[in-house]
C-alpha cells in the first residue's frame, strides 16, 4: 500500500468515525506528511463526516402528472429517487459500483440456480409492520403476474419459484443458472412494499426506507421526513426531503443559481462552465452506463427494413454530437447498449463512423423516399433536441430527409416513448450485460423500445443471452456477450450514438462520501440517504 492509498484509507476511517482526529494526524505524520498538511487533511476529512439536520431541496427532471407510487410503473429518475427515498430492495448497488445486501443480510448459492436470501431481522415498515419473508414473496408474486403489467416482468422471467424458507429467509429457484441474479434484485422496480395477508397495495408509498412519505403530488412535488427507526446506520441524515418537479433544464438551473434548490440532476455539459463560475456551487460528475438511444421500431414500416436502419446508423455524426453537446464528457456509442465500463464490453467491434456515402448506398437499396419523422423532447436529457437536429443535418448529407418533431415534455414517456416508430430515448444503463439486455432488448420485456423480437438475428440474440446468463466459464461468457453486441449493432433497431457521464450540480454546503454512484443519476438515485449538509 503506497502513501496515497494509506491516507485515503485513513480518511475513510476518520469520516466513518472509526478513528479520531489525533490518530489520523499521527498516522499521517508517520507516513511522512508534514504537520500543516496533516492537519489540513484531517480538517478536510472531518468536513466529510455526516451531520444530521436540515431540509434538502432537490430539483429533478423527468417527472410526469402520470407518475404513480407503484414501483412496477416507474419509468424515470424522478420516480426512482422518490421510490428509494422511502423504500429499499433486497440488494443495493453501492456508490463504488459494488453490489451489497440491503434488506438481505447475506446471500447464498452453490450452483447459481438456487439462491437463498437471508433477511435482516427487526426491519420495520413505516406503518410499524415488521419485514418478513411473506412480504418479499408477495412483492415478487405481483411482479411475476403478467396481468399486473409490471415493467419488471421480463426481468424476472427466469424465476421458476419464489418461496419462504422461514420468516427471515426467501429462496429463489431459477429455470437456469444466472451468475448475476443478485444484481437483478437491485432494480428500482423491486422496491419492497408491505403485504397485507394475501394482498398487497403496491401504490401505498409505504416502505422501509430512510424517509417517510408525507406528500406525493404527481408532476409537482414530493415531501418526506426522516424515519427515526431506519435500520441503516450512517444513512438518511436530513430532517426533511423535498423533491421538486423541474422538467425544464433552464428552470432547474435557474432555481439552483438563485438558491431555491440545493441540487439539480441532469446538468448539460454546455452549462458546466457557467455553474463553475457561480460562488457556492459545484459540479459533480461520474462515469457510468448512461446513454442516448434513438429507437427504430422494427414492427413499423419503414424501420422493418434493415437497409434503412443501417443507412440511419451510418448517417449520424457521433463525433460531432460528442463535441457540440457533451463537450467530451462521455464516449462514442456503437449501436449496442454495453458501455466500456461493463465487464464484457466488446472493444473489438469496429467503431461505426459517420459515412454519408455508405449511408446513401444503403438508403437507396432500402427503396425508401420521402420525409422521416423523428420525435423528441428534452425529457430524455438536456441536449436531446439539439442532438436530433444535428442528426437531421448529418443525415441530409446522405440524402436522407429527417424532420424533427419536438413533443411536450409532460407525458413524453407515456405518449411517445415505446409508441412512436422513431424517437429519442435515453437509458441510465444497467450494471451487468444480462440485465441491460433483459431490460430492453430480449423478446419478453415490456420495454423493448425497438420491438426487435422476431427474425433470424433476433432469435439468435435471444438464444445467446439465455446461454450467457447460465454460462459459468468466464471466457465462454465473454465470447457470447461479444457476439450479442455484434448482432444488435448490425441488425437491431437502436441507434446508440453516445454514452454520457452523469453530471449534476449542487450547493457546496452538501457533502457525500468518497464515491458518487454512476449507475443512475443523483448518486445512484440514493442521494437523499447518502448525502448531508456539511
C-alpha positions as CSV (number, residue, x, y, z in Angstrom):
1,X,0.0,0.0,0.0
2,X,1.5,3.3,-1.1
3,X,1.2,6.6,0.9
4,X,-1.8,7.9,-1.1
5,X,-3.7,4.6,-0.6
6,X,-2.9,4.7,3.1
7,X,-4.0,8.3,3.6
8,X,-7.2,7.6,1.6
9,X,-7.9,4.6,3.8
10,X,-7.3,6.6,7.0
11,X,-9.5,9.4,5.7
12,X,-12.4,7.0,5.2
13,X,-11.9,5.7,8.7
14,X,-12.0,9.2,10.1
15,X,-15.0,10.1,8.1
16,X,-16.8,7.0,9.3
17,X,-15.9,7.9,12.9
18,X,-13.8,4.7,13.4
19,X,-10.7,6.7,14.3
20,X,-10.3,10.2,15.9
21,X,-8.6,13.3,14.6
22,X,-5.5,12.7,16.7
23,X,-5.0,9.2,15.4
24,X,-5.4,10.3,11.8
25,X,-2.8,13.1,12.2
26,X,-0.3,10.8,14.0
27,X,-0.7,8.2,11.2
28,X,-0.2,10.9,8.5
29,X,2.9,12.1,10.2
30,X,4.2,8.6,10.4
31,X,3.6,8.3,6.7
32,X,5.9,11.3,6.1
33,X,3.3,14.1,5.8
34,X,4.3,17.5,7.2
35,X,2.3,18.6,10.2
36,X,0.5,21.5,8.4
37,X,-0.5,19.2,5.6
38,X,-1.6,16.5,8.1
39,X,-3.8,19.0,9.9
40,X,-5.3,20.2,6.6
41,X,-6.1,16.6,5.5
42,X,-7.7,16.0,8.9
43,X,-9.9,19.1,8.6
44,X,-11.0,18.1,5.0
45,X,-11.8,14.5,6.1
46,X,-13.8,15.7,9.1
47,X,-15.8,18.1,6.9
48,X,-17.0,14.9,5.2
49,X,-18.2,13.4,8.5
50,X,-22.0,13.0,8.2
51,X,-24.1,15.5,10.2
52,X,-27.8,15.3,10.9
53,X,-30.4,18.0,10.1
54,X,-31.8,20.4,7.5
55,X,-34.2,20.2,4.6
56,X,-32.8,19.0,1.3
57,X,-34.5,20.5,-1.7
58,X,-33.8,18.6,-4.9
59,X,-34.8,19.9,-8.4
60,X,-35.3,16.9,-10.7
61,X,-36.4,16.4,-14.3
62,X,-38.4,13.6,-15.8
63,X,-41.5,14.0,-13.7
64,X,-45.0,13.5,-15.0
65,X,-48.5,14.0,-13.9
66,X,-48.9,10.3,-14.8
67,X,-46.4,9.2,-12.1
68,X,-47.6,6.6,-9.6
69,X,-46.2,5.2,-6.3
70,X,-46.5,1.7,-7.7
71,X,-42.8,0.6,-8.3
72,X,-44.0,-1.6,-11.2
73,X,-44.8,1.5,-13.2
74,X,-41.7,3.6,-12.5
75,X,-40.0,5.0,-15.7
76,X,-37.8,7.9,-14.7
77,X,-35.1,9.2,-12.5
78,X,-37.7,11.3,-10.7
79,X,-39.7,8.3,-9.5
80,X,-36.6,6.2,-9.0
81,X,-35.3,8.7,-6.4
82,X,-38.7,9.2,-5.0
83,X,-39.0,5.5,-4.6
84,X,-35.7,4.9,-2.9
85,X,-36.3,7.9,-0.6
86,X,-38.9,5.7,1.2
87,X,-38.1,2.1,0.3
88,X,-35.4,-0.5,-0.1
89,X,-34.5,-3.5,-2.1
90,X,-33.1,-6.9,-1.2
91,X,-29.8,-5.7,-2.8
92,X,-28.2,-2.3,-3.5
93,X,-25.5,-1.1,-5.9
94,X,-23.2,0.9,-3.7
95,X,-21.6,4.3,-4.6
96,X,-18.4,2.4,-5.6
97,X,-20.4,0.2,-8.1
98,X,-20.2,-2.9,-5.9
99,X,-23.3,-5.0,-5.1
100,X,-24.1,-5.1,-1.3
101,X,-27.0,-6.7,0.6
102,X,-29.7,-4.2,1.7
103,X,-32.9,-5.8,3.1
104,X,-31.0,-9.1,2.7
105,X,-28.3,-9.7,5.3
106,X,-26.4,-12.2,3.1
107,X,-26.9,-14.3,0.0
108,X,-26.0,-18.0,-0.6
109,X,-25.9,-20.1,-3.7
110,X,-23.9,-23.2,-4.7
111,X,-24.9,-23.5,-8.3
112,X,-26.2,-20.0,-9.3
113,X,-29.6,-21.6,-9.9
114,X,-30.9,-21.8,-6.3
115,X,-30.4,-18.5,-4.4
116,X,-31.1,-18.1,-0.7
117,X,-31.5,-14.6,0.7
118,X,-31.4,-14.3,4.5
119,X,-33.2,-11.1,5.6
120,X,-32.2,-8.6,8.2
121,X,-34.1,-9.0,11.4
122,X,-36.0,-6.3,13.1
123,X,-36.5,-4.1,10.0
124,X,-39.8,-2.2,10.1
125,X,-42.1,-0.7,7.5
126,X,-43.3,2.9,8.1
127,X,-46.7,1.5,9.2
128,X,-44.9,-0.4,12.1
129,X,-45.2,-3.9,10.4
130,X,-42.0,-6.0,10.7
131,X,-40.5,-7.1,7.4
132,X,-40.7,-10.9,6.9
133,X,-40.3,-13.3,4.0
134,X,-44.0,-13.1,3.3
135,X,-43.6,-9.5,2.2
136,X,-40.8,-10.5,-0.2
137,X,-42.8,-13.4,-1.7
138,X,-45.9,-11.2,-2.2
139,X,-43.9,-8.5,-3.9
140,X,-42.4,-10.9,-6.4
141,X,-45.7,-12.6,-7.0
142,X,-47.1,-9.3,-8.0
143,X,-44.3,-8.5,-10.5
144,X,-44.4,-12.0,-11.9
145,X,-48.1,-11.9,-12.6
146,X,-48.4,-10.8,-16.3
147,X,-51.8,-9.3,-15.7
148,X,-50.2,-6.6,-13.5
149,X,-48.1,-5.4,-16.5
150,X,-45.1,-4.8,-14.3
151,X,-42.0,-3.4,-16.0
152,X,-40.0,-6.0,-14.1
153,X,-42.0,-8.9,-15.6
154,X,-39.5,-9.7,-18.3
155,X,-36.5,-9.1,-16.0
156,X,-37.9,-11.8,-13.6
157,X,-38.8,-14.3,-16.4
158,X,-36.0,-16.7,-15.3
159,X,-37.5,-17.2,-11.9
160,X,-39.3,-20.6,-11.6
161,X,-40.4,-20.2,-8.0
162,X,-40.1,-17.8,-5.0
163,X,-40.8,-19.4,-1.7
164,X,-40.5,-18.7,2.0
165,X,-37.7,-20.7,3.8
166,X,-38.7,-19.3,7.2
167,X,-39.8,-15.9,8.4
168,X,-36.4,-14.4,7.6
169,X,-35.4,-16.4,4.6
170,X,-36.5,-16.3,0.9
171,X,-35.5,-18.9,-1.7
172,X,-35.4,-18.2,-5.4
173,X,-35.4,-21.2,-7.8
174,X,-34.4,-20.2,-11.3
175,X,-35.2,-22.1,-14.5
176,X,-31.5,-21.9,-15.4
177,X,-28.3,-20.7,-13.6
178,X,-27.7,-17.0,-13.5
179,X,-24.4,-15.8,-12.0
180,X,-25.6,-12.2,-12.0
181,X,-29.0,-12.8,-10.4
182,X,-28.4,-10.8,-7.2
183,X,-27.8,-7.7,-9.3
184,X,-31.3,-8.1,-10.7
185,X,-32.8,-7.7,-7.3
186,X,-31.3,-4.2,-7.0
187,X,-33.6,-3.0,-9.9
188,X,-35.7,0.0,-8.8
189,X,-39.0,-1.6,-9.7
190,X,-38.3,-4.2,-7.0
191,X,-38.6,-1.8,-4.0
192,X,-40.4,-3.7,-1.3
193,X,-43.9,-2.9,-0.1
194,X,-45.6,-4.5,2.9
195,X,-48.0,-7.3,2.3
196,X,-51.4,-7.4,3.9
197,X,-52.3,-11.1,4.2
198,X,-52.8,-12.4,0.7
199,X,-53.0,-8.9,-0.8
200,X,-50.5,-6.1,-1.4
201,X,-51.0,-2.4,-2.1
202,X,-48.1,-1.5,-4.4
203,X,-49.1,2.1,-4.6
204,X,-49.3,2.7,-0.9
205,X,-46.0,4.5,-0.7
206,X,-45.1,2.6,2.5
207,X,-41.6,1.2,2.7
208,X,-38.7,0.5,5.0
209,X,-36.6,3.5,3.7
210,X,-34.9,6.3,5.4
211,X,-37.7,8.8,4.9
212,X,-41.5,8.6,5.5
213,X,-43.6,9.9,2.6
214,X,-45.8,12.8,3.7
215,X,-46.9,14.2,0.3
216,X,-46.9,13.0,-3.2
217,X,-48.2,15.3,-5.9
218,X,-47.5,13.7,-9.3
219,X,-45.5,16.0,-11.6
220,X,-45.3,18.7,-8.8
221,X,-43.7,17.7,-5.5
222,X,-42.7,15.0,-3.1
223,X,-42.2,15.7,0.6
224,X,-40.8,13.2,3.2
225,X,-39.5,13.3,6.8
226,X,-36.7,11.2,8.3
227,X,-37.6,7.8,9.5
228,X,-36.5,7.6,13.2
229,X,-36.4,3.8,13.0
230,X,-34.3,3.4,9.9
231,X,-32.3,0.2,10.0
232,X,-29.2,1.6,8.3
233,X,-26.6,3.3,10.5
234,X,-24.9,6.3,8.9
235,X,-27.6,6.9,6.4
236,X,-30.6,9.3,6.0
237,X,-29.1,12.5,7.6
238,X,-31.6,15.2,6.6
239,X,-34.6,16.0,8.7
240,X,-36.8,16.6,5.6
241,X,-36.6,15.8,1.8
242,X,-38.4,17.9,-0.8
243,X,-38.2,16.7,-4.4
244,X,-39.4,19.4,-6.8
245,X,-40.5,18.6,-10.3
246,X,-38.5,20.9,-12.6
247,X,-38.5,19.3,-16.1
248,X,-37.3,22.4,-17.9
249,X,-33.5,22.5,-17.9
250,X,-33.2,26.2,-17.8
251,X,-35.8,26.5,-14.9
252,X,-33.9,23.8,-12.9
253,X,-30.6,25.6,-13.4
254,X,-32.0,29.0,-12.6
255,X,-33.5,27.6,-9.4
256,X,-30.1,26.3,-8.3
257,X,-28.3,29.5,-9.1
258,X,-31.0,31.5,-7.2
259,X,-30.7,29.2,-4.1
260,X,-34.2,27.9,-4.4
261,X,-32.9,24.3,-4.5
262,X,-29.8,22.6,-3.2
263,X,-29.1,20.2,-6.0
264,X,-30.2,19.5,-9.6
265,X,-29.9,16.5,-11.8
266,X,-29.0,16.2,-15.5
267,X,-26.8,19.2,-15.9
268,X,-26.0,19.9,-19.6
269,X,-22.3,19.7,-20.4
270,X,-22.6,23.0,-22.1
271,X,-23.6,24.5,-18.7
272,X,-20.7,23.2,-16.7
273,X,-18.5,26.3,-17.2
274,X,-21.4,28.6,-16.1
275,X,-22.1,26.7,-12.9
276,X,-18.4,26.6,-12.0
277,X,-18.3,30.4,-12.1
278,X,-21.1,30.7,-9.5
279,X,-19.8,31.0,-5.9
280,X,-21.2,28.3,-3.7
281,X,-22.0,25.8,-6.4
282,X,-20.1,22.7,-7.5
283,X,-20.4,20.3,-10.5
284,X,-20.5,16.6,-9.7
285,X,-19.6,14.1,-12.4
286,X,-19.4,10.3,-12.5
287,X,-18.8,7.8,-15.4
288,X,-21.4,5.1,-15.8
289,X,-23.6,3.4,-18.2
290,X,-26.0,6.2,-19.3
291,X,-26.6,6.5,-23.0
292,X,-28.9,8.1,-25.5
293,X,-30.8,5.8,-27.8
294,X,-32.8,6.5,-31.0
295,X,-35.0,3.5,-31.3
296,X,-36.4,2.5,-34.6
297,X,-39.4,0.2,-34.1
298,X,-38.9,-2.7,-36.4
299,X,-42.6,-3.6,-36.3
300,X,-43.4,-0.5,-38.2
301,X,-42.5,0.5,-41.8
302,X,-40.1,1.6,-43.0
303,X,-38.0,0.5,-40.0
304,X,-38.7,-3.2,-40.7
305,X,-36.1,-2.8,-43.5
306,X,-32.6,-3.3,-42.2
307,X,-31.1,-1.5,-45.1
308,X,-32.9,1.6,-43.9
309,X,-31.8,1.0,-40.3
310,X,-28.2,0.7,-41.4
311,X,-28.5,3.8,-43.5
312,X,-29.6,5.8,-40.5
313,X,-26.9,4.3,-38.3
314,X,-24.3,5.4,-40.8
315,X,-25.8,8.8,-41.3
316,X,-25.4,10.1,-37.7
317,X,-22.2,12.0,-36.9
318,X,-21.4,10.8,-33.4
319,X,-18.2,12.8,-33.0
320,X,-20.0,16.0,-34.0
321,X,-22.6,15.4,-31.3
322,X,-20.0,14.5,-28.8
323,X,-18.1,17.7,-29.5
324,X,-21.0,20.0,-29.6
325,X,-23.4,18.6,-26.9
326,X,-21.3,16.5,-24.4
327,X,-18.1,18.6,-24.9
328,X,-16.2,15.4,-24.5
329,X,-17.9,14.3,-21.3
330,X,-18.6,10.7,-22.5
331,X,-17.6,8.1,-25.0
332,X,-18.9,7.2,-28.5
333,X,-21.6,4.6,-28.8
334,X,-21.6,1.8,-31.3
335,X,-25.3,0.9,-31.6
336,X,-25.3,-1.6,-28.7
337,X,-26.0,-0.7,-25.1
338,X,-22.9,-2.2,-23.4
339,X,-20.5,0.6,-22.3
340,X,-16.7,0.5,-22.0
341,X,-17.4,0.3,-18.2
342,X,-19.0,-3.1,-18.5
343,X,-17.1,-6.2,-17.8
344,X,-17.8,-7.8,-21.1
345,X,-17.7,-4.8,-23.4
346,X,-16.8,-5.8,-27.0
347,X,-13.9,-3.4,-27.8
348,X,-13.0,-5.4,-30.9
349,X,-16.1,-4.2,-32.9
350,X,-15.0,-1.5,-35.4
351,X,-16.3,1.9,-34.4
352,X,-19.3,2.9,-36.6
353,X,-18.3,6.3,-38.0
354,X,-20.2,8.8,-40.0
355,X,-20.1,7.7,-43.6
356,X,-22.6,9.6,-45.8
357,X,-21.6,7.7,-49.0
358,X,-22.2,4.3,-47.4
359,X,-25.4,5.6,-45.8
360,X,-26.6,6.8,-49.2
361,X,-25.9,3.3,-50.6
362,X,-28.0,1.5,-48.0
363,X,-30.7,4.2,-48.2
364,X,-31.0,3.7,-52.0
365,X,-31.1,0.0,-51.5
366,X,-33.9,0.3,-49.0
367,X,-36.2,1.8,-51.6
368,X,-37.4,4.4,-49.2
369,X,-38.1,8.0,-50.2
370,X,-39.7,11.0,-48.5
371,X,-39.5,12.5,-45.0
372,X,-38.7,10.5,-41.9
373,X,-40.2,12.0,-38.7
374,X,-38.1,11.9,-35.5
375,X,-39.9,12.7,-32.3
376,X,-38.0,14.2,-29.4
377,X,-38.2,16.4,-26.3
378,X,-35.8,17.4,-23.6
379,X,-37.3,14.7,-21.3
380,X,-34.6,12.1,-22.2
381,X,-32.0,14.6,-21.2
382,X,-30.7,18.1,-21.9
383,X,-29.4,18.4,-25.4
384,X,-31.8,15.7,-26.8
385,X,-33.4,18.2,-29.3
386,X,-30.1,19.6,-30.3
387,X,-28.8,16.0,-30.9
388,X,-31.9,15.3,-33.0
389,X,-31.3,18.4,-35.1
390,X,-27.6,17.5,-35.6
391,X,-28.6,14.1,-36.7
392,X,-31.0,15.5,-39.2
393,X,-28.2,17.8,-40.5
394,X,-25.7,15.0,-41.0
395,X,-28.3,12.6,-42.5
396,X,-29.1,15.2,-45.1
397,X,-25.6,14.8,-46.4
398,X,-26.6,11.2,-47.3
399,X,-29.8,12.3,-49.0
400,X,-32.0,11.3,-46.0
401,X,-34.7,13.9,-45.0
402,X,-35.3,13.7,-41.2
403,X,-38.0,16.0,-39.9
404,X,-37.5,16.7,-36.1
405,X,-40.8,17.0,-34.2
406,X,-40.5,18.4,-30.6
407,X,-43.1,16.9,-28.3
408,X,-44.3,18.1,-25.0
409,X,-42.1,17.1,-22.1
410,X,-45.0,16.1,-19.8
411,X,-46.2,12.7,-20.8
412,X,-43.3,12.0,-23.2
413,X,-42.6,8.6,-21.6
414,X,-46.3,7.7,-21.7
415,X,-47.3,9.1,-25.1
416,X,-44.2,9.0,-27.3
417,X,-41.6,6.5,-25.9
418,X,-42.2,2.9,-26.9
419,X,-45.0,4.0,-29.2
420,X,-43.7,6.3,-31.9
421,X,-41.9,4.5,-34.7
422,X,-38.8,6.8,-34.5
423,X,-38.0,8.8,-31.4
424,X,-35.2,9.9,-29.0
425,X,-34.9,7.9,-25.8
426,X,-32.3,7.5,-23.0
427,X,-31.2,4.8,-20.6
428,X,-29.3,5.1,-17.4
429,X,-27.9,1.7,-18.3
430,X,-27.6,-1.4,-16.1
431,X,-24.5,-2.7,-14.3
432,X,-24.5,-6.1,-16.0
433,X,-24.8,-7.2,-19.6
434,X,-27.6,-9.6,-18.9
435,X,-29.6,-7.0,-17.0
436,X,-29.2,-4.4,-19.8
437,X,-30.2,-6.9,-22.5
438,X,-33.1,-8.3,-20.4
439,X,-34.4,-4.8,-19.6
440,X,-34.7,-3.5,-23.1
441,X,-33.7,-6.0,-25.9
442,X,-35.0,-9.5,-25.2
443,X,-38.3,-10.6,-26.7
444,X,-40.1,-10.9,-23.4
445,X,-39.6,-7.4,-21.9
446,X,-42.3,-4.7,-21.9
447,X,-39.5,-2.1,-22.5
448,X,-38.2,-3.4,-25.8
449,X,-38.4,0.0,-27.3
450,X,-37.3,-1.2,-30.8
451,X,-39.8,-4.1,-30.9
452,X,-36.9,-6.1,-32.2
453,X,-38.3,-9.5,-31.1
454,X,-38.5,-11.8,-34.1
455,X,-36.4,-12.8,-37.2
456,X,-33.3,-14.8,-37.5
457,X,-30.9,-12.3,-35.9
458,X,-33.3,-11.5,-33.0
459,X,-33.8,-15.2,-32.4
460,X,-30.1,-15.8,-32.3
461,X,-29.6,-12.9,-30.0
462,X,-32.2,-14.1,-27.5
463,X,-30.7,-17.6,-27.5
464,X,-27.2,-16.2,-26.8
465,X,-28.5,-14.1,-23.9
466,X,-30.1,-17.1,-22.3
467,X,-26.9,-19.2,-22.8
468,X,-24.6,-16.4,-21.5
469,X,-26.8,-16.0,-18.4
470,X,-26.1,-19.5,-17.2
471,X,-22.6,-19.9,-18.5
472,X,-20.2,-20.0,-15.6
473,X,-17.0,-20.2,-17.7
474,X,-15.8,-16.6,-17.9
475,X,-14.1,-16.9,-21.3
476,X,-17.1,-18.6,-22.9
477,X,-19.4,-16.0,-21.3
478,X,-17.3,-13.2,-22.7
479,X,-17.4,-14.7,-26.2
480,X,-21.2,-15.0,-26.0
481,X,-21.7,-11.4,-24.9
482,X,-19.4,-10.1,-27.6
483,X,-21.4,-11.9,-30.2
484,X,-24.7,-10.5,-28.7
485,X,-23.3,-6.9,-29.0
486,X,-22.3,-7.5,-32.7
487,X,-25.8,-8.8,-33.6
488,X,-27.6,-5.8,-32.0
489,X,-25.2,-3.4,-33.7
490,X,-25.7,-4.9,-37.1
491,X,-29.4,-5.9,-37.1
492,X,-31.1,-4.3,-34.1
493,X,-33.3,-1.2,-34.2
494,X,-31.3,1.0,-31.8
495,X,-29.1,3.9,-32.9
496,X,-26.8,4.4,-29.8
497,X,-24.6,7.4,-30.6
498,X,-23.1,8.2,-27.2
499,X,-22.5,7.1,-23.6
500,X,-22.6,10.2,-21.4
501,X,-21.2,10.9,-18.0
502,X,-23.7,11.5,-15.2
503,X,-23.4,15.2,-14.5
504,X,-25.3,17.2,-11.8
505,X,-24.7,20.4,-9.8
506,X,-25.2,21.2,-6.2
507,X,-24.6,23.6,-3.4
508,X,-21.1,23.3,-1.8
509,X,-22.9,23.0,1.5
510,X,-23.7,19.5,0.5
511,X,-21.3,16.7,1.3
512,X,-21.0,13.0,0.5
513,X,-18.7,10.0,0.8
514,X,-15.6,9.5,-1.3
515,X,-17.5,7.9,-4.2
516,X,-20.6,9.0,-6.2
517,X,-22.6,6.3,-7.8
518,X,-22.7,6.5,-11.6
519,X,-25.3,3.7,-12.2
520,X,-28.1,6.2,-12.0
521,X,-28.4,9.9,-11.7
522,X,-28.3,11.5,-8.2
523,X,-25.6,9.2,-6.8
524,X,-27.3,6.0,-7.9
525,X,-30.7,7.6,-7.1
526,X,-29.7,7.3,-3.4
527,X,-28.7,10.9,-2.8
528,X,-31.3,11.6,-0.1
529,X,-29.9,8.9,2.1
530,X,-26.2,9.2,1.2
531,X,-25.6,13.0,1.3
532,X,-25.7,15.5,4.1
533,X,-25.2,19.2,4.9
534,X,-21.5,19.8,5.9
